Amino acid sequence: MKSKIKDLTEAVNIVKNGDTLMVGGFLQCGQPQHLVGALTKTDVRDLTLISTDTGTMETSNHFLLKSGKVIRIMASYIGGNPEAGNFLMTGDAEVLLFPQGTLAEKIRAGGAGLGGFLSPVGIGTVVEEGKQKLTVDGKEYLLELPLWANVAFIKADKADKAGNLRIHGSARNFNVLMATAADHVVAEVSEIVETGEIDPDDVNVPGVFVDTLVKI
């Protein structure tokens, strides 16, 4: 079997101009900081970033936005990153905000191969603008479409050489979902062990979803 282990530079070079990139984590919890940081040093541009938040001024997401490589943001929280706030005010990059649960379900739907789902969240608010509205049993719902990415950057604390991942506690957050919803999944990990050394009960992301491992 071809090795999934690559160095940081080789791993981020999978991202191409115009790609949609998912980045796991919430603020500094479970965010693949080294992958995102390495991406900022490349020449890639015109990216769509899907992340539940855009980080803080101390995180790599902040520097990715500051680099000018991102032309569209899809997130649920941008309050910790002034660069994202500037984009929202100036229109220099498109900013699409979703309720956090809706964003998670849109990613899950993409990973599950679904055509979308119906949600009552946002009815009567700006959330419904531009979305199809349907009525089921007398109740209104918004049709939320699935999300899919060209590349997903995720983080785990342990992997085996087959790509099976163990993610500790709340760091699982969006990392597990995003692993199912991208053409190519790159996992930043702290430790890589031999295949089979992670107890199956401890596997949070099966290796079949993971294309590349980077040990940090």
C-alpha positions as CSV (number, residue, x, y, z in Angstrom):
1,M,0.0,0.0,0.0
2,K,1.3,3.4,-0.9
3,S,2.3,5.5,2.1
4,K,-0.1,8.2,3.1
5,I,2.6,10.1,5.1
6,K,4.0,13.3,3.5
7,D,5.9,16.3,4.6
8,L,4.1,19.6,5.2
9,T,5.0,21.3,2.0
10,E,4.0,18.3,-0.2
11,A,0.7,18.0,1.7
12,V,-0.5,21.6,1.2
13,N,0.5,21.6,-2.5
14,I,-2.6,19.5,-3.1
15,V,-4.6,22.8,-2.8
16,K,-5.0,24.5,-6.2
17,N,-6.2,27.9,-7.3
18,G,-10.0,28.3,-7.0
19,D,-10.4,25.3,-4.6
20,T,-12.9,25.0,-1.8
21,L,-11.0,24.3,1.4
22,M,-12.6,23.0,4.6
23,V,-10.6,23.6,7.9
24,G,-11.6,21.7,11.0
25,G,-11.5,22.9,14.6
26,F,-13.1,25.6,16.6
27,L,-10.9,28.5,17.4
28,Q,-7.7,26.9,18.7
29,C,-9.4,23.6,19.6
30,G,-8.6,20.9,17.0
31,Q,-7.5,23.4,14.3
32,P,-4.8,22.2,11.9
33,Q,-2.7,25.2,12.5
34,H,0.5,24.0,10.8
35,L,-1.3,23.0,7.6
36,V,-3.1,26.3,7.3
37,G,0.1,28.2,8.2
38,A,2.0,26.4,5.4
39,L,-0.7,27.1,2.9
40,T,-0.3,30.9,3.5
41,K,3.3,30.6,2.2
42,T,2.2,29.1,-1.1
43,D,1.1,31.0,-4.3
44,V,-2.4,29.5,-4.3
45,R,-5.2,32.0,-4.6
46,D,-9.0,32.5,-5.1
47,L,-9.9,30.0,-2.3
48,T,-13.3,29.4,-0.7
49,L,-12.8,28.7,3.0
50,I,-15.3,26.6,4.9
51,S,-14.7,26.7,8.7
52,T,-17.1,27.0,11.6
53,D,-15.0,30.1,12.6
54,T,-12.3,32.2,11.2
55,G,-10.1,32.0,14.2
56,T,-8.5,34.7,16.3
57,M,-5.5,37.0,15.6
58,E,-3.3,34.2,17.1
59,T,-4.5,31.4,14.7
60,S,-3.4,30.5,11.2
61,N,-6.9,31.2,9.8
62,H,-6.3,34.9,10.6
63,F,-3.1,34.9,8.6
64,L,-4.7,33.0,5.7
65,L,-7.3,35.7,5.4
66,K,-4.7,38.4,5.7
67,S,-2.7,36.9,2.9
68,G,-5.5,37.7,0.4
69,K,-5.8,34.1,-0.8
70,V,-9.5,33.8,0.2
71,I,-12.3,35.3,-1.9
72,R,-15.2,33.6,-0.1
73,I,-15.8,32.6,3.5
74,M,-18.5,30.2,4.7
75,A,-18.7,30.1,8.5
76,S,-20.8,30.5,11.6
77,Y,-18.6,32.8,13.7
78,I,-16.2,35.5,12.6
79,G,-16.1,37.7,15.7
80,G,-12.6,36.7,16.8
81,N,-11.0,37.7,13.5
82,P,-10.9,41.4,12.4
83,E,-9.9,40.4,8.9
84,A,-13.1,38.5,8.4
85,G,-15.1,41.5,9.8
86,N,-13.4,43.8,7.4
87,F,-14.4,41.5,4.5
88,L,-18.0,41.5,5.7
89,M,-18.0,45.3,5.8
90,T,-16.0,46.1,2.6
91,G,-17.0,43.2,0.4
92,D,-13.4,42.5,-0.6
93,A,-14.3,38.8,0.0
94,E,-17.8,37.2,0.1
95,V,-18.8,36.2,3.6
96,L,-21.7,33.7,4.0
97,L,-22.8,33.1,7.6
98,F,-24.8,30.1,8.8
99,P,-26.2,29.0,12.2
100,Q,-23.5,26.6,13.5
101,G,-25.8,23.6,13.6
102,T,-26.9,24.3,10.0
103,L,-23.3,24.6,8.8
104,A,-22.5,21.2,10.5
105,E,-25.5,19.6,8.9
106,K,-24.7,21.0,5.5
107,I,-21.3,19.4,5.7
108,R,-22.8,16.1,7.0
109,A,-25.2,16.1,4.1
110,G,-22.4,16.6,1.7
111,G,-20.5,13.7,3.2
112,A,-23.6,11.5,3.2
113,G,-24.3,12.2,-0.5
114,L,-27.6,13.8,0.3
115,G,-29.2,16.5,-1.9
116,G,-29.9,18.8,1.1
117,F,-32.2,18.9,4.1
118,L,-35.1,21.0,5.5
119,S,-34.5,23.2,8.5
120,P,-36.9,25.6,10.3
121,V,-33.8,27.6,11.6
122,G,-33.8,31.1,10.3
123,I,-37.4,31.4,9.1
124,G,-38.3,35.1,9.2
125,T,-34.7,36.3,9.4
126,V,-31.9,37.2,7.1
127,V,-30.9,33.5,7.1
128,E,-33.7,32.7,4.6
129,E,-32.6,35.2,2.0
130,G,-32.0,33.6,-1.3
131,K,-33.1,30.1,-0.1
132,Q,-36.0,28.0,-1.3
133,K,-38.8,27.8,1.2
134,L,-41.0,24.7,1.5
135,T,-44.1,23.9,3.5
136,V,-44.5,20.5,5.1
137,D,-47.6,19.7,7.2
138,G,-48.3,23.4,7.4
139,K,-44.8,24.3,8.7
140,E,-42.3,26.3,6.8
141,Y,-38.8,25.1,6.2
142,L,-35.7,26.3,4.4
143,L,-34.0,24.0,1.9
144,E,-30.3,23.9,3.0
145,L,-28.0,22.5,0.3
146,P,-25.0,20.2,1.1
147,L,-21.4,21.4,1.2
148,W,-18.4,19.6,-0.4
149,A,-14.8,20.7,-0.7
150,N,-11.9,19.9,-2.9
151,V,-9.6,19.6,0.1
152,A,-10.2,19.3,3.9
153,F,-7.5,20.1,6.5
154,I,-8.3,18.3,9.8
155,K,-6.4,17.5,13.0
156,A,-6.0,14.4,15.1
157,D,-3.8,13.5,18.0
158,K,-3.0,10.0,16.7
159,A,-3.0,8.1,13.4
160,D,-1.9,4.7,12.2
161,K,-0.2,4.3,8.8
162,A,-3.6,3.3,7.2
163,G,-5.0,6.7,8.1
164,N,-7.3,5.7,11.0
165,L,-7.5,8.7,13.3
166,R,-8.0,9.2,17.0
167,I,-9.2,12.7,17.9
168,H,-9.3,13.6,21.6
169,G,-12.5,14.9,23.2
170,S,-14.0,18.2,22.0
171,A,-11.3,18.5,19.3
172,R,-13.4,16.1,17.2
173,N,-15.9,19.0,16.6
174,F,-15.9,19.7,12.8
175,N,-12.9,17.5,12.1
176,V,-14.9,14.3,11.9
177,L,-17.6,15.7,9.7
178,M,-15.2,17.4,7.3
179,A,-13.3,14.1,6.8
180,T,-16.3,12.7,5.0
181,A,-17.0,15.7,2.8
182,A,-13.9,16.4,0.6
183,D,-12.2,15.0,-2.4
184,H,-8.8,14.9,-0.6
185,V,-8.4,14.8,3.2
186,V,-5.2,15.9,4.9
187,A,-4.8,15.1,8.6
188,E,-2.3,16.9,10.8
189,V,-1.4,14.5,13.6
190,S,0.9,14.4,16.6
191,E,1.7,10.7,16.5
192,I,1.8,8.0,13.8
193,V,1.8,4.3,14.8
194,E,1.7,1.1,13.0
195,T,-1.5,0.0,11.4
196,G,-3.7,-1.8,13.9
197,E,-2.2,-0.2,17.0
198,I,-5.2,2.0,17.5
199,D,-8.0,0.1,19.2
200,P,-11.0,0.1,16.7
201,D,-13.2,1.5,19.5
202,D,-10.9,4.6,19.6
203,V,-11.1,5.3,15.9
204,N,-13.0,8.5,15.2
205,V,-12.2,8.8,11.5
206,P,-11.7,5.6,9.5
207,G,-8.6,5.5,7.3
208,V,-10.7,5.1,4.1
209,F,-11.6,8.8,4.4
210,V,-8.0,10.0,4.9
211,D,-5.6,10.5,1.9
212,T,-2.6,12.2,3.5
213,L,-1.0,12.3,7.0
214,V,1.4,14.9,8.2
215,K,3.2,14.4,11.5
216,I,3.8,17.6,13.5
